[in-house]
C-alpha cells in the first residue's frame, strides 16, 4: 500500500497512506476498506475515529475558546446525528446542538456537524418557502375563506412588498434568490385566482374535494370517468362480470361520484345473483346518500327487488326513477314489465289463493 504524492514520490508509511485516503473516506461512511492482508489481517481503517482522536489530542483549551467565540450562531447540520455518538465516545461528554466552549462541541463544529446560521433575512425566506408547500392560497395570503376582494388585494400587496427583489437590494441571497422569487410568484398566483369569481369558485371546489379525500388531479378524474363510461356500456349490454372490476377501479380513483356506486351495486347483483343482494343494495343506498335524486339508483333497486319477487316495492322504486328522470327508458321498460307481471298474478282473497300461498 503506497501513497503517491504531488511530486510523484511514493510513501509506504501507514500514517501517510491514511492521511491521503482520509478526505474521501470520511465523506462516505467514515471507514475505508483495504485489500486483504494490509495489516496483520485487518483490512479496514476507522478514518473518522482517527480524525476525532487527532482533534481531541490537538485542540488546546485556547483553541476551543477561540473557535467557540468566533462562531456563536450555529445550528445542527445533517451530519450532526452521525457525529454525535462518535464524538461523545472520544471526548467522554456529548456535544451540544448550539455552540459551547467545550471540546466535544467544537470538534463537531470543525467536522461540519454544526454550521453557521444564515442571516435573519435568509432564515425568513427559508422558513416561508418551506411553509408555503403546505398552504392553500388563503393561508398563504393570511386571509379567511370568506375574505372580501379588498382584503385579498391588501394581503397581496403586503406579500408582494415582502418578497419583491427591491427589498433585498444589496443583500447577497445566493441560493435563497430562487426561493424568494418563488414566494413572490405564489403571491401573484394567489391574488389572480382569488380575485376572479369563477377561478375562486373552482379553487374552493378543489379545496373541498381535497378535504373529503377526493382527487383534485384532472387527469385522475378523467381516467375514472373513462372507466365508468366503459363499465356503463358493459352493464347495459348485460356483461356484469366485465363491468364490476372496472367500476371498482373507477371508485378507487374517485370516491366522490354517486353514480359509480349505483352501477357497481347493480353489477355486483347481476354478476353474483341473490348472494350479493345485501351488498349490492348497500352500494346503491350509498349512492343515494350522496345524491338522493339519482334516478339510476332507483332504477337498479327496482330491478333487484323485481328479481327478489317484491313486485310492489319494485314498482315504487321504478316510479321514483321516472319521477326524477322521465327520459329513463330502462326504468320505463322495467316498470311496464313489472306491472304486466302484477296484472297476471292471482287476485282476491279466496280459499284457493290462500291455499296456494301456503
Buried (B, 14 or more C-beta within 10 A) or exposed (E): BEBEEEEEEEBEEEEBBBBBBBEEBBEEEBEBEBEEEBEEEEEEBBBBBBBBEBBBEEBEEEBBEBBBEEBEEBBBBEBBEBBBEBBBEBBEEBBBBEBBBBBBBBBBBBBBBBBEEBBEBBEBBBEBBEEBEEBBBBBBBEBEEEBEEEBBBBBBEEBBEBBBEEEBEEBEBEEBBEBBBBBBEBBBEBBEBBEEEEEBEEBBEBBEBEEEEBBEEEEEBEBBBEBBEBBBEBBEEEBBEBBBBBBBBBBEBBBBBBBBBBBBBBBBBBBBEEEBBEBBBEBBBBBBEBBEEBBBBBBBBBBBBBBBEBBEBBBBBBBBBBEBBEEBEBBBEBBEBBBEBEEEEEEEEEEEEEEEEE
